[in-house]
């Protein structure tokens, strides 16, 4: 914080950091209320075998 007080970041850097924070919050809210698509998961879900 003392480094930022002596040499504050540029307006563009502040906007970048705020944009990243907003994007992260948006992703969390989408996952919480809508759910995460299965095709984006890293571990595939087990499927029931087809019975004939």
mmCIF file as gemmi writes it, N, C-alpha and C atoms, coordinates in Angstrom:
data_model
loop_
_atom_site.group_PDB
_atom_site.id
_atom_site.type_symbol
_atom_site.label_atom_id
_atom_site.label_alt_id
_atom_site.label_comp_id
_atom_site.label_asym_id
_atom_site.label_entity_id
_atom_site.label_seq_id
_atom_site.pdbx_PDB_ins_code
_atom_site.Cartn_x
_atom_site.Cartn_y
_atom_site.Cartn_z
_atom_site.occupancy
_atom_site.B_iso_or_equiv
_atom_site.pdbx_formal_charge
_atom_site.auth_seq_id
_atom_site.auth_asym_id
_atom_site.pdbx_PDB_model_num
ATOM 1 N N . UNK Axp A 1 ? 0.813 -1.174 0 1 0 ? 1 A 1
ATOM 2 C CA . UNK Axp A 1 ? 0 0 0 1 0 ? 1 A 1
ATOM 3 C C . UNK Axp A 1 ? 0.87 1.257 0 1 0 ? 1 A 1
ATOM 4 N N . UNK Axp A 2 ? 2.001 1.206 0.673 1 0 ? 2 A 1
ATOM 5 C CA . UNK Axp A 2 ? 2.859 2.387 0.687 1 0 ? 2 A 1
ATOM 6 C C . UNK Axp A 2 ? 3.435 2.649 -0.702 1 0 ? 2 A 1
ATOM 7 N N . UNK Axp A 3 ? 3.691 1.577 -1.442 1 0 ? 3 A 1
ATOM 8 C CA . UNK Axp A 3 ? 4.184 1.733 -2.817 1 0 ? 3 A 1
ATOM 9 C C . UNK Axp A 3 ? 3.12 2.404 -3.683 1 0 ? 3 A 1
ATOM 10 N N . UNK Axp A 4 ? 1.864 1.994 -3.515 1 0 ? 4 A 1
ATOM 11 C CA . UNK Axp A 4 ? 0.776 2.622 -4.268 1 0 ? 4 A 1
ATOM 12 C C . UNK Axp A 4 ? 0.584 4.069 -3.844 1 0 ? 4 A 1
ATOM 13 N N . UNK Axp A 5 ? 0.8 4.378 -2.554 1 0 ? 5 A 1
ATOM 14 C CA . UNK Axp A 5 ? 0.639 5.751 -2.07 1 0 ? 5 A 1
ATOM 15 C C . UNK Axp A 5 ? 1.715 6.66 -2.667 1 0 ? 5 A 1
ATOM 16 N N . UNK Axp A 6 ? 2.942 6.136 -2.801 1 0 ? 6 A 1
ATOM 17 C CA . UNK Axp A 6 ? 4.021 6.939 -3.371 1 0 ? 6 A 1
ATOM 18 C C . UNK Axp A 6 ? 3.935 7.039 -4.884 1 0 ? 6 A 1
ATOM 19 N N . UNK Axp A 7 ? 3.501 5.953 -5.524 1 0 ? 7 A 1
ATOM 20 C CA . UNK Axp A 7 ? 3.445 5.912 -6.983 1 0 ? 7 A 1
ATOM 21 C C . UNK Axp A 7 ? 2.115 5.264 -7.386 1 0 ? 7 A 1
ATOM 22 N N . UNK Axp A 8 ? 1.028 6.012 -7.432 1 0 ? 8 A 1
ATOM 23 C CA . UNK Axp A 8 ? -0.291 5.424 -7.704 1 0 ? 8 A 1
ATOM 24 C C . UNK Axp A 8 ? -0.381 4.864 -9.128 1 0 ? 8 A 1
ATOM 25 N N . UNK Axp A 9 ? -1.18 3.815 -9.305 1 0 ? 9 A 1
ATOM 26 C CA . UNK Axp A 9 ? -1.313 3.216 -10.636 1 0 ? 9 A 1
ATOM 27 C C . UNK Axp A 9 ? -2.077 4.147 -11.57 1 0 ? 9 A 1
ATOM 28 N N . UNK Axp A 10 ? -1.91 3.894 -12.863 1 0 ? 10 A 1
ATOM 29 C CA . UNK Axp A 10 ? -2.599 4.716 -13.861 1 0 ? 10 A 1
ATOM 30 C C . UNK Axp A 10 ? -4.092 4.4 -13.863 1 0 ? 10 A 1
ATOM 31 N N . UNK Axp A 11 ? -4.845 5.292 -14.472 1 0 ? 11 A 1
ATOM 32 C CA . UNK Axp A 11 ? -6.291 5.098 -14.557 1 0 ? 11 A 1
ATOM 33 C C . UNK Axp A 11 ? -6.62 3.84 -15.363 1 0 ? 11 A 1
ATOM 34 N N . UNK Axp A 12 ? -5.838 3.552 -16.389 1 0 ? 12 A 1
ATOM 35 C CA . UNK Axp A 12 ? -6.069 2.357 -17.209 1 0 ? 12 A 1
ATOM 36 C C . UNK Axp A 12 ? -5.864 1.084 -16.394 1 0 ? 12 A 1
ATOM 37 N N . UNK Axp A 13 ? -4.851 1.066 -15.526 1 0 ? 13 A 1
ATOM 38 C CA . UNK Axp A 13 ? -4.596 -0.118 -14.701 1 0 ? 13 A 1
ATOM 39 C C . UNK Axp A 13 ? -5.726 -0.323 -13.694 1 0 ? 13 A 1
ATOM 40 N N . UNK Axp A 14 ? -6.219 0.757 -13.111 1 0 ? 14 A 1
ATOM 41 C CA . UNK Axp A 14 ? -7.329 0.655 -12.16 1 0 ? 14 A 1
ATOM 42 C C . UNK Axp A 14 ? -8.563 0.103 -12.862 1 0 ? 14 A 1
ATOM 43 N N . UNK Axp A 15 ? -8.842 0.58 -14.081 1 0 ? 15 A 1
ATOM 44 C CA . UNK Axp A 15 ? -9.988 0.07 -14.852 1 0 ? 15 A 1
ATOM 45 C C . UNK Axp A 15 ? -9.802 -1.403 -15.19 1 0 ? 15 A 1
ATOM 46 N N . UNK Axp A 16 ? -8.59 -1.812 -15.514 1 0 ? 16 A 1
ATOM 47 C CA . UNK Axp A 16 ? -8.309 -3.216 -15.822 1 0 ? 16 A 1
ATOM 48 C C . UNK Axp A 16 ? -8.578 -4.1 -14.611 1 0 ? 16 A 1
ATOM 49 N N . UNK Axp A 17 ? -8.077 -3.697 -13.455 1 0 ? 17 A 1
ATOM 50 C CA . UNK Axp A 17 ? -8.271 -4.495 -12.238 1 0 ? 17 A 1
ATOM 51 C C . UNK Axp A 17 ? -9.755 -4.569 -11.885 1 0 ? 17 A 1
ATOM 52 N N . UNK Axp A 18 ? -10.455 -3.457 -11.966 1 0 ? 18 A 1
ATOM 53 C CA . UNK Axp A 18 ? -11.889 -3.474 -11.674 1 0 ? 18 A 1
ATOM 54 C C . UNK Axp A 18 ? -12.652 -4.338 -12.673 1 0 ? 18 A 1
ATOM 55 N N . UNK Axp A 19 ? -12.251 -4.321 -13.942 1 0 ? 19 A 1
ATOM 56 C CA . UNK Axp A 19 ? -12.895 -5.162 -14.946 1 0 ? 19 A 1
ATOM 57 C C . UNK Axp A 19 ? -12.71 -6.641 -14.656 1 0 ? 19 A 1
ATOM 58 N N . UNK Axp A 20 ? -11.512 -7.016 -14.223 1 0 ? 20 A 1
ATOM 59 C CA . UNK Axp A 20 ? -11.247 -8.424 -13.891 1 0 ? 20 A 1
ATOM 60 C C . UNK Axp A 20 ? -12.071 -8.846 -12.676 1 0 ? 20 A 1
ATOM 61 N N . UNK Axp A 21 ? -12.154 -7.986 -11.679 1 0 ? 21 A 1
ATOM 62 C CA . UNK Axp A 21 ? -12.938 -8.304 -10.481 1 0 ? 21 A 1
ATOM 63 C C . UNK Axp A 21 ? -14.413 -8.456 -10.836 1 0 ? 21 A 1
ATOM 64 N N . UNK Axp A 22 ? -14.943 -7.559 -11.661 1 0 ? 22 A 1
ATOM 65 C CA . UNK Axp A 22 ? -16.349 -7.641 -12.074 1 0 ? 22 A 1
ATOM 66 C C . UNK Axp A 22 ? -16.593 -8.917 -12.879 1 0 ? 22 A 1
ATOM 67 N N . UNK Axp A 23 ? -15.668 -9.283 -13.769 1 0 ? 23 A 1
ATOM 68 C CA . UNK Axp A 23 ? -15.821 -10.505 -14.559 1 0 ? 23 A 1
ATOM 69 C C . UNK Axp A 23 ? -15.841 -11.742 -13.662 1 0 ? 23 A 1
ATOM 70 N N . UNK Axp A 24 ? -14.988 -11.777 -12.644 1 0 ? 24 A 1
ATOM 71 C CA . UNK Axp A 24 ? -14.965 -12.913 -11.717 1 0 ? 24 A 1
ATOM 72 C C . UNK Axp A 24 ? -16.266 -13.011 -10.923 1 0 ? 24 A 1
ATOM 73 N N . UNK Axp A 25 ? -16.745 -11.877 -10.45 1 0 ? 25 A 1
ATOM 74 C CA . UNK Axp A 25 ? -18.008 -11.884 -9.703 1 0 ? 25 A 1
ATOM 75 C C . UNK Axp A 25 ? -19.154 -12.338 -10.605 1 0 ? 25 A 1
ATOM 76 N N . UNK Axp A 26 ? -19.15 -11.891 -11.843 1 0 ? 26 A 1
ATOM 77 C CA . UNK Axp A 26 ? -20.186 -12.292 -12.798 1 0 ? 26 A 1
ATOM 78 C C . UNK Axp A 26 ? -20.158 -13.799 -13.048 1 0 ? 26 A 1
ATOM 79 N N . UNK Axp A 27 ? -18.976 -14.374 -13.204 1 0 ? 27 A 1
ATOM 80 C CA . UNK Axp A 27 ? -18.873 -15.82 -13.402 1 0 ? 27 A 1
ATOM 81 C C . UNK Axp A 27 ? -19.378 -16.593 -12.186 1 0 ? 27 A 1
ATOM 82 N N . UNK Axp A 28 ? -19.066 -16.12 -10.991 1 0 ? 28 A 1
ATOM 83 C CA . UNK Axp A 28 ? -19.537 -16.791 -9.779 1 0 ? 28 A 1
ATOM 84 C C . UNK Axp A 28 ? -21.057 -16.739 -9.696 1 0 ? 28 A 1
ATOM 85 N N . UNK Axp A 29 ? -21.642 -15.586 -10.001 1 0 ? 29 A 1
ATOM 86 C CA . UNK Axp A 29 ? -23.099 -15.47 -9.943 1 0 ? 29 A 1
ATOM 87 C C . UNK Axp A 29 ? -23.776 -16.343 -10.996 1 0 ? 29 A 1
ATOM 88 N N . UNK Axp A 30 ? -23.218 -16.42 -12.19 1 0 ? 30 A 1
ATOM 89 C CA . UNK Axp A 30 ? -23.791 -17.28 -13.228 1 0 ? 30 A 1
ATOM 90 C C . UNK Axp A 30 ? -23.738 -18.734 -12.787 1 0 ? 30 A 1
ATOM 91 N N . UNK Axp A 31 ? -22.59 -19.152 -12.231 1 0 ? 31 A 1
ATOM 92 C CA . UNK Axp A 31 ? -22.473 -20.543 -11.781 1 0 ? 31 A 1
ATOM 93 C C . UNK Axp A 31 ? -23.43 -20.839 -10.64 1 0 ? 31 A 1
ATOM 94 N N . UNK Axp A 32 ? -23.634 -19.889 -9.744 1 0 ? 32 A 1
ATOM 95 C CA . UNK Axp A 32 ? -24.494 -20.129 -8.58 1 0 ? 32 A 1
ATOM 96 C C . UNK Axp A 32 ? -25.964 -20.201 -8.969 1 0 ? 32 A 1
ATOM 97 N N . UNK Axp A 33 ? -26.434 -19.305 -9.828 1 0 ? 33 A 1
ATOM 98 C CA . UNK Axp A 33 ? -27.855 -19.22 -10.128 1 0 ? 33 A 1
ATOM 99 C C . UNK Axp A 33 ? -28.277 -20.024 -11.355 1 0 ? 33 A 1
ATOM 100 N N . UNK Axp A 34 ? -27.431 -20.153 -12.34 1 0 ? 34 A 1
ATOM 101 C CA . UNK Axp A 34 ? -27.798 -20.862 -13.575 1 0 ? 34 A 1
ATOM 102 C C . UNK Axp A 34 ? -27.183 -22.255 -13.605 1 0 ? 34 A 1
ATOM 103 N N . UNK Axp A 35 ? -25.972 -22.385 -13.124 1 0 ? 35 A 1
ATOM 104 C CA . UNK Axp A 35 ? -25.277 -23.671 -13.153 1 0 ? 35 A 1
ATOM 105 C C . UNK Axp A 35 ? -24.183 -23.653 -14.195 1 0 ? 35 A 1
ATOM 106 N N . UNK Axp A 36 ? -23.287 -24.603 -14.087 1 0 ? 36 A 1
ATOM 107 C CA . UNK Axp A 36 ? -22.166 -24.69 -15.008 1 0 ? 36 A 1
ATOM 108 C C . UNK Axp A 36 ? -22.472 -25.751 -16.047 1 0 ? 36 A 1
ATOM 109 N N . UNK Axp A 37 ? -22.27 -25.464 -17.349 1 0 ? 37 A 1
ATOM 110 C CA . UNK Axp A 37 ? -22.569 -26.457 -18.374 1 0 ? 37 A 1
ATOM 111 C C . UNK Axp A 37 ? -21.671 -27.694 -18.254 1 0 ? 37 A 1
ATOM 112 N N . UNK Axp A 38 ? -22.251 -28.83 -18.54 1 0 ? 38 A 1
ATOM 113 C CA . UNK Axp A 38 ? -21.506 -30.088 -18.399 1 0 ? 38 A 1
ATOM 114 C C . UNK Axp A 38 ? -20.333 -30.16 -19.367 1 0 ? 38 A 1
ATOM 115 N N . UNK Axp A 39 ? -20.466 -29.579 -20.55 1 0 ? 39 A 1
ATOM 116 C CA . UNK Axp A 39 ? -19.39 -29.678 -21.535 1 0 ? 39 A 1
ATOM 117 C C . UNK Axp A 39 ? -18.167 -28.845 -21.139 1 0 ? 39 A 1
ATOM 118 N N . UNK Axp A 40 ? -18.269 -27.987 -20.132 1 0 ? 40 A 1
ATOM 119 C CA . UNK Axp A 40 ? -17.128 -27.201 -19.678 1 0 ? 40 A 1
ATOM 120 C C . UNK Axp A 40 ? -16.447 -27.798 -18.45 1 0 ? 40 A 1
ATOM 121 N N . UNK Axp A 41 ? -16.955 -28.918 -17.94 1 0 ? 41 A 1
ATOM 122 C CA . UNK Axp A 41 ? -16.336 -29.533 -16.771 1 0 ? 41 A 1
ATOM 123 C C . UNK Axp A 41 ? -15.099 -30.307 -17.182 1 0 ? 41 A 1
ATOM 124 N N . UNK Axp A 42 ? -14.122 -30.38 -16.285 1 0 ? 42 A 1
ATOM 125 C CA . UNK Axp A 42 ? -12.884 -31.085 -16.583 1 0 ? 42 A 1
ATOM 126 C C . UNK Axp A 42 ? -13.027 -32.585 -16.371 1 0 ? 42 A 1
ATOM 127 N N . UNK Axp A 43 ? -13.872 -32.987 -15.433 1 0 ? 43 A 1
ATOM 128 C CA . UNK Axp A 43 ? -14.073 -34.396 -15.157 1 0 ? 43 A 1
ATOM 129 C C . UNK Axp A 43 ? -15.419 -34.816 -15.752 1 0 ? 43 A 1
ATOM 130 N N . UNK Axp A 44 ? -15.416 -35.676 -16.764 1 0 ? 44 A 1
ATOM 131 C CA . UNK Axp A 44 ? -16.688 -36.068 -17.381 1 0 ? 44 A 1
ATOM 132 C C . UNK Axp A 44 ? -17.563 -36.851 -16.406 1 0 ? 44 A 1
ATOM 133 N N . UNK Axp A 45 ? -18.868 -36.65 -16.518 1 0 ? 45 A 1
ATOM 134 C CA . UNK Axp A 45 ? -19.817 -37.355 -15.673 1 0 ? 45 A 1
ATOM 135 C C . UNK Axp A 45 ? -20.016 -38.771 -16.21 1 0 ? 45 A 1
ATOM 136 N N . UNK Axp A 46 ? -20.278 -39.718 -15.305 1 0 ? 46 A 1
ATOM 137 C CA . UNK Axp A 46 ? -20.549 -41.094 -15.745 1 0 ? 46 A 1
ATOM 138 C C . UNK Axp A 46 ? -21.911 -41.15 -16.397 1 0 ? 46 A 1
ATOM 139 N N . UNK Axp A 47 ? -21.982 -41.84 -17.476 1 0 ? 47 A 1
ATOM 140 C CA . UNK Axp A 47 ? -23.264 -42.015 -18.183 1 0 ? 47 A 1
ATOM 141 C C . UNK Axp A 47 ? -23.768 -43.424 -17.936 1 0 ? 47 A 1
ATOM 142 N N . UNK Axp A 48 ? -25.079 -43.524 -17.864 1 0 ? 48 A 1
ATOM 143 C CA . UNK Axp A 48 ? -25.674 -44.861 -17.711 1 0 ? 48 A 1
ATOM 144 C C . UNK Axp A 48 ? -25.529 -45.631 -19.008 1 0 ? 48 A 1
ATOM 145 N N . UNK Axp A 49 ? -25.142 -46.91 -18.935 1 0 ? 49 A 1
ATOM 146 C CA . UNK Axp A 49 ? -25.014 -47.694 -20.172 1 0 ? 49 A 1
ATOM 147 C C . UNK Axp A 49 ? -26.375 -47.921 -20.816 1 0 ? 49 A 1
ATOM 148 N N . UNK Axp A 50 ? -26.349 -47.977 -22.121 1 0 ? 50 A 1
ATOM 149 C CA . UNK Axp A 50 ? -27.594 -48.192 -22.884 1 0 ? 50 A 1
ATOM 150 C C . UNK Axp A 50 ? -27.984 -49.657 -22.77 1 0 ? 50 A 1
ATOM 151 N N . UNK Axp A 51 ? -29.245 -49.918 -22.392 1 0 ? 51 A 1
ATOM 152 C CA . UNK Axp A 51 ? -29.724 -51.291 -22.271 1 0 ? 51 A 1
ATOM 153 C C . UNK Axp A 51 ? -30.55 -51.619 -23.498 1 0 ? 51 A 1
ATOM 154 N N . UNK Axp A 52 ? -30.295 -52.798 -24.038 1 0 ? 52 A 1
ATOM 155 C CA . UNK Axp A 52 ? -31.065 -53.252 -25.211 1 0 ? 52 A 1
ATOM 156 C C . UNK Axp A 52 ? -32.068 -54.285 -24.832 1 0 ? 52 A 1
